Amino acid sequence: MSDRPADEPIVFGTAIEAMRNSLKDSLTPKLRDRLKQAGVDVEKIRPAYPMNTWVDVIRVVAAELHADEPESTRYVALGRRFMRGFVETGVGFAAHQLGKLIGVKRTLMRMGRNFKQASNYLETEVTEVGPRELHLRTFTNQRFLARTTDRTNLVTDYRHGVLQEVLALLGAEGAVEIIDLHVDRQDVTFKVTWK
């Protein structure tokens, strides 16, 4: 990392806490060791981690919990599971309660704020297409892009699962589809619809 951490893409400790919460009984000694090797001690969560460490955590946990599934399915499932752990954190609980109060549309319109609570590199643009349809674009801020190493569908699939679970946690029947993807720029647009 550089001398100026604000110039590095980071994930805040609340994301690691949420991941730990989501694991519960699945957090075996073997998985704890694998996470330590990836740079995270779940018993001593730091305030922030490099984004590349976060990607390694996602890869390790998904492989451990969903080894028999295709990679894409692993990451979607982990994104959903992560959100269930996130609502058990102080920040996540407050966000969930607010979401239930303001509804699906306004919650999705605020996703940029929610993602900013977990990282400093992720940008979000939301476009209202219809009364129950939004296009939600997530992308890595250009100033951080060169400092990230992952150029796979991992973060796309993971966020796909996160958004699916947001709908589920709000009690909405809906769908999340990828309608535009630029893996090299970590840039994806999701179409989110609900009833």
Buried (B, 14 or more C-beta within 10 A) or exposed (E): EEEEEEEBBBBBBBBBBBBBBBBEEEBEEEBBEBBEEBBBEBEEBEEBBBBBBBBBBBBBBBBBBBEEBEBBBBBBBBBBBBBBBBBBBEBBEEBBEEBEEEEBBEBBBBBBEBBBBBBBBBBBEBEEEEEBBBBBBBBBEEEBBEBBEBEBBBBBBBBBBBBBBBBBBBEBEBBBEBEEBEBEEBBBBBBBBBE
